[in-house]
Amino acid sequence: MTDPDFLRTARAFYDTIAADYADMARDDLETKPLDRAMLAAFAELTRSTNAGPVADLGCGPGRVTAHLHSLGVDAFGVDLSPAMVALARREHPDLRFEEGSITRLGLADGSLSGIVAWYSIIHTPPERLPEAFAEFHRVLAPGGHLLLAFQVGDEPLHVDRPFGHPVELDFHRQRPDRIATLLSEADITTTAQLVRQPDETDKGAKVPQGYLLARRPDGA
């Protein structure tokens, strides 16, 4: 099956900037206590579910996967970019990383106790989000948990020539209430939302950052 244009564009973008991005983001979580708090809450929830491993979708160089592992979570990473997967494997040789798309995961039905999509739905066109969320529902076990992070807003951000490389990509901002509605339509129930204001730790556009915890109901 041929990948749609938005996946090919995102793959080429991150393959090109992989090394520079990994250097920039290496210590990102150390300066963001609210990010760590959301990941800690998610880790506690998924440990109690104990229905399978946790997938870090759009894992990049693997920093969130490794952080979840440090919290006692059986986590593995999935990324669209082969260059990012190669970097993650070199940085974290004891963890599992594989190539894949959030709209078409090579995972069995109900095989995950949790999913983290940490700034990885931002490259999916809004009209394709229902497809991604249906895939999340498929691979989550009943009672499994989901954590999303994304930039809040209405207008996309167009990034051109990052780190001086001749590539470009659109970053789709979202409203938490809209994401919650789309999740509900996929039979995934939102359990908590957090929006924090931008601060000096944010790189790039200074917009609010959204975090959303959700759960596949036991009977859904």
N, C-alpha and C positions, 0 to 999 in steps of 0.2 A: 504493500500500500504506500502510495506517495504521500509524503508529509505536506500539509498545507503551507502556504507561503510564510505565515507568521512564525511557524516553528523553524523553517529553514533560515529565516532572517535572524531569529534569536540565537540559533546555534552558531551561525557564522560570527555574530557579534561577540558572543562570549568565548568562542574558540580564539578569537583574535586578541581579546584583552585579558585572557585568563591569568597570566602571570602578574600583570599590573594590578588587577582586581584583588588577587589573593594577597599581595603585599599591602594594599590599602586597607583591606578588611580584617587582617590577621588578628588584631587586638580589639576589634570593634565591640565585643560584648563586655569587655572589662570596664568601659566607660558608660554603660547603659544599664543602670540598676533595674529599671522597669522592664526592659527586655528580659533580663535574667529572671525577674520575678514571674513573668508570664511563662517562661520556659520551665521554671521550677514547679509552678502550679500544674502545668500540663504533665510534667514528669510524674508528679505524685498521683495524678488521676490515672495515667496509663499503667503505672506500676500496680495500682489496685485492681485494674481491669484484668491484667495478666492473660490476655486473649491472643497473644502473638507479639511479634516485633513491632517497632515503630518505624515508619518511613519518613525520612526528611526529603521532601520533594522539591527539586530545584536546589540541591545541596551546595552547589558551587564547589569551593575548595574544602568543604567539609567541616567548617568551624562549628556550626550548630549541631551537626551529627556528633562531633566529638564532645561538645558540651553536654548533650543529652546522655551520652555514654558515661560521662563523669558523674552524672546524677543517678546512675544505676539503671538507665533505660537500655534495653536491647534495641539499639537504633542502627539503621543502615541508611545510606544516601542514594538518591537517584537524581541524575541531572541530564539535561538535553545535550550538553556540550561534552564531546569526548575529551577535549583539552582540560576542562574542569574536573572530569572524573579521574583523569590521569594525575592531575595535581593532588586531588583528595587522597588518592591511593598512596602517593609518595609521602604526603604529610602525615597520614594516619594509616600506616600499613596493617594495623591490627583490626581495622574496621572494614566493613563491606560497602563498596560503591559500585553502581552500575548505571548504564545509560538508559534513558527512558523519558517519556513525555507524560505530563500530568493528565492529558486527555486520553492516553492509551497506555496503561500500566500493564506490564507482563506479570501480574500477580494474581493469585487465586482469589475467588470470591470469599469475603469475610476473613481474610488471612491476617489482618493487621489490628492491633489494639489501639493504634493511634497513627495520625498523620500530622506532620508539620509542613506547612507551605509558607515558608518565611520569605516574604517578598518574591514569591514565584508565580502568583496569579497576575502580577502586574504586567506581564508581557502577553497575556491572553486577551484577545479582543473581547469586549464586554458581551457580545452576542454568542461567544463560545464558552462562557463561564458555566451555563447549565450543563454542557457536555462534561466539563471537568468535574463539577460537583456530583454528577451522576456516577462518574468513575470513582470518586472518593467514597460515595455510599456503597458502591459494589465491593470495594476491597476492605472496607472497615467491617470488623466484627460487630454484631449487635452489642450496644453499650460502648463501642469504641469512640475515642475522642479525636477532635480536630483542633488544631491551632493555626490560625491565619495571621499574617502580618502584611500590611500594605500601606501605601501612601494615601492619605485622605484628600479628596477633591473631586472636581468635575471635569477639568480639562486635562488631557494627556500632556506629559512632558516629553519633548523630542530631544534626545541626546545625540549629538553629532561630534565625531572625532574624539571620543574619550581617550585620554592619555596620548593624544596625537595620532591615534590609529584611524585609518580611512574607513570607518564603519559608523552606522547610525541605527537607532532603535527608538520606538515609542514605549513609554512607561505609562500604563493606564492607571490613573488614580480612581478610587472608589469611595462610595459612602457606606459606612457600616450598616445602616438600615437596609440599604439595597442588597448588600451581601447576605445579610440575615434572611431577607425574603427569598433570595435565590436558593440558599441552603434549605430553607423550609420546604420549598418546592421539590427539593431532592430528598426529602424525608430526613434531614439533618437538623437538629434543634439547637439553636444558639443558647448558650448558658451564661455567657459573660461577654461584655464589650468594654474596651478601654481606648480612649483617644488621648494622646499626649501632645502637647504643643511642641513645636520644633525648638531645638536648643543648639548649643555649640557643638554637640557630638554628631549632629546630622550633616552629612556631606551632600552637596548638590542643592536641589531646590528646598527651600525652607517652608515646608508644609506640614500640617499635623500628621502624626503616624497612628494608624489604627491597628488594634489587636482584637481578635475575636476567638473565643473558645466555644466549641460546639460539640455535639454528641449524636451519634446514631442511636436512636431509641432501641430499647431491648427487643421490641416486637416489630421493628421496621426493617 
